[in-house]
Amino acid sequence: MELYTLMNALQQHQMHRHYAGVILGGDLNFEVESPEYRQLERAGFTDTAQIAMGMPMWNTYDPMNNPLAGHEKEALPPAFIEALAEEMKMDQDEAVKRYRHAIGMARRIDFLFSMAFMSNACLAQELFGKPVMMGDLTSSDHYGVLNTYTYQRKACEPR
């Protein structure tokens, strides 16, 4: 519903031409194959990781390298527990085992999306908030994504 509310607000602004473009980003907690990701694509947004020249797809959530990210393995979401309530104990245990495995994997769940016209810029993307050295603390369970746009007349150079 939050995404629907956002898309409706953007459509209202677009009708009145209150903006030239939008960069939408944050701790969105969905993945590339999710319905929310696809809805943003249908609405004309581009995942900026797709257009960053020569850049890898950064895992913004990485429990192996960020100790703050491990908290999701501890408690199961109430909706997950409720969905399993009618299943046999053996099936519940298997589902929990698979959930804990999947939730412990590094993945990209934080995004920056832009309107299509912004892909004309040279774009570099990097993570911030990662520990610099072993043992350094991080400030969040997710790393931040920083986009740097450069509008220039020559071709973009990979970094």
N, C-alpha and C positions, 0 to 999 in steps of 0.2 A: 504493500500500500504506500510506503514511503516513496518508492520509485514512481508510482503512478502520480502521487501528489506533486513530486518534482517536475515530471514531464508536463503535467497540466499547467503548472506555474510558468514553465518555459514557453509553452504554446501561447499563453496569455501575453507574456512579454513580447514574444515575436510578432503577434498581431499588432502591437503598438510600436514595434521597432525600437525598443528600449535598449537593445544591446547589439553589438556587432558579432560577438561570438561568446562561447562559454568554454571554460575549462572546469570539468567536474572531477573531483577526486576525493579520496579518503580511504578510511578503514572500512571498506565495503563488505568484507567478509563473504564474498562469493567468488566463484572460480570461472575460468574462461568458458567452460561448457554449460554454465548455469543459465536458467531462463532470464535472470536479471541482466546478465551480460549481453545476451542476444537482444533483449528489448532495447538496451541502449544503442546497440548497433543499428537496429531497425529505425530508431529515432534520429539517426544521422550522426551519432557520436563515433569517434575512432579511438580505439585503445592506443594511446601514444607509444606504448612499447612496440607496437607493430610498425611504427614509422620512424623510430629512433635509429639513425644510421649506424650500422655496425655495432649495435649494442646487444648484450644478452638479455634474455627475459629474467629479470631479477626475482628471486624468491624473497618476498617481503616478510614471510612468516617462516621461521626456521628453528624448530625446537632443538635441533642438534647443536646449534651455535649460539642460541639466545636462551639463557636459562629462564627468563621471564615467560617464554612461550610455552613452557612445559605444563602450565596450570590447567590447560584444557583436558589433559589426560586424567586429571584427578576426579573431577565430578562429571557425571553424565548429564546432558541436558534433560530437563523434565519431559519435554515432548518426545525425546527418544525413549525414555523409560516407559512413558505412557503407550507409545506405539508398540512396544514389545510385550506389554502386560498379558496379552492373550496367547502369546507364543509358548511353546514347550520350553522347559528349562534348558535343554540342550541347544535349541535354536537361539534362545536368548544369549547364552554364553558365547556362541559363535558370532552373533551379531555384535556383541560388546567387544569381542576380540578383534574383529575386523574394523570396528569403529576406532578403537584405540590405536590400531596400526595406521589407519588412514589419517587420523588427526595428528599423529606424530610425524608426519612427512612434511618436508619443506615444500612450500607452495606459494604461489602468487595470489594474494587475496586483497591487496591494496592496489588501487589503480588511479591513473590520471586519464581521463577521456577528454577529447577536444572535438570541436566542430570540424567538419571536413576541410574548410578553407585554410585552417591552421597548419595543415600538412605541407603547405608551401614553404614553411620555415625549415631551416636546418635545426635539428633537435638532438640534443644529447640528454641522456637520462642516467641518473645515478641514485644509489641508495645512500641515505644518511642515518646516523644513529647506530651504526654497527660498531661493535667493540673494536678498537684499534689494535689492542694487544690481548693475548690470552689473559683472562681474569678481569678485564675491564668490565664495568657495569654498563648496561644499556638502559635507556630511559623508558622503553616500551617493549611490549611483547611483539610488536611489529616494527619493521624498519620503515622509515619514510622514503618517499619517492620524490626526487627533485628533477624537474624538467628545465632545461635552459634552451630557449628559442633564440635563434639568430636569423634575422632576415638579411640576406646578402644577395648580390647579383651573380656571384659565381657559384659553382656547384658545391654542394655540401661535402665536407671531408670527414670520413670516419675518424673517431677518436681512438 
